């Protein structure tokens, strides 16, 4: 049974197309939903007349990556499935249709509660877009078990929400422990790194909860090794992304100047889809990733040469202590990335 309770909202899409009198509509799906793309295109075509539906077949990992400027400006409307809207300036309107999971949140939260120390009174609660529609239910479970629950909005996120590149909602929580309701270790890792508090991952897809410390220690060891290797690099590629919500051009320029001030060679490389084989032709010793912060951490093992974050470069150059290790973030305030 699918754990994604996905309503493609064909009527909402139809209304938007008619409101805009759109003629060319591009549909963007994350990888997990692309198998439905043909069916969705056919359903839209069956309820509107004379509209060209285009499916964007490129990979799409977040709302940072919008297809509004693809097809050489012919697009009147982007329908972006699954991700939460980011305040990114676009060439044409974007309709976001979020994906919500139907996975049970009771079992993993009760398992998390079983793992709490007796002295825990106040819980910080965070989750992702997939489960955010169940936030009130999550709060209720903790409260009915005698805990106080604290949440924050953060910058550019809704109450209790974290993104892979935005952890602002957990930075000011005065709590004993943070429970992250979601799957995958990356978000829980970010929560731990930014708060240094105990973090429990309550996974709705397994129904279980676990401490994040083992994963946290493993990732920090890997990052330490990458930073150590990067210290012997004489030349760096600074990767920028042409994806709107990932482009940090000014940051790339600053990092280039910084590297040059330290007597190192630096070359800015623009990429859209970033993958290890695309870096192979460049005779550079290491890379700094200014695009999606997840790439350097999640895909680390795929890259032969060190790929480090801007904050890790600061450690390499002696401008930041290892003890102040910080994850990279892209906080989009108001239709800007940089
Ligand atoms: S930059 Fe990375 S983490 Fe942030 S929304 Fe895009 S894909 Fe997700």
Boltz pocket constraint, residues with backbone or C-beta under 6 A from the ligand:
constraints:
  - pocket:
      binder: B
      contacts: [[A, 61], [A, 62], [A, 63], [A, 64], [A, 65], [A, 163], [A, 164], [A, 165], [A, 166], [A, 245], [A, 246], [A, 291], [A, 292], [A, 293], [A, 294], [A, 330]]
      max_distance: 6.0
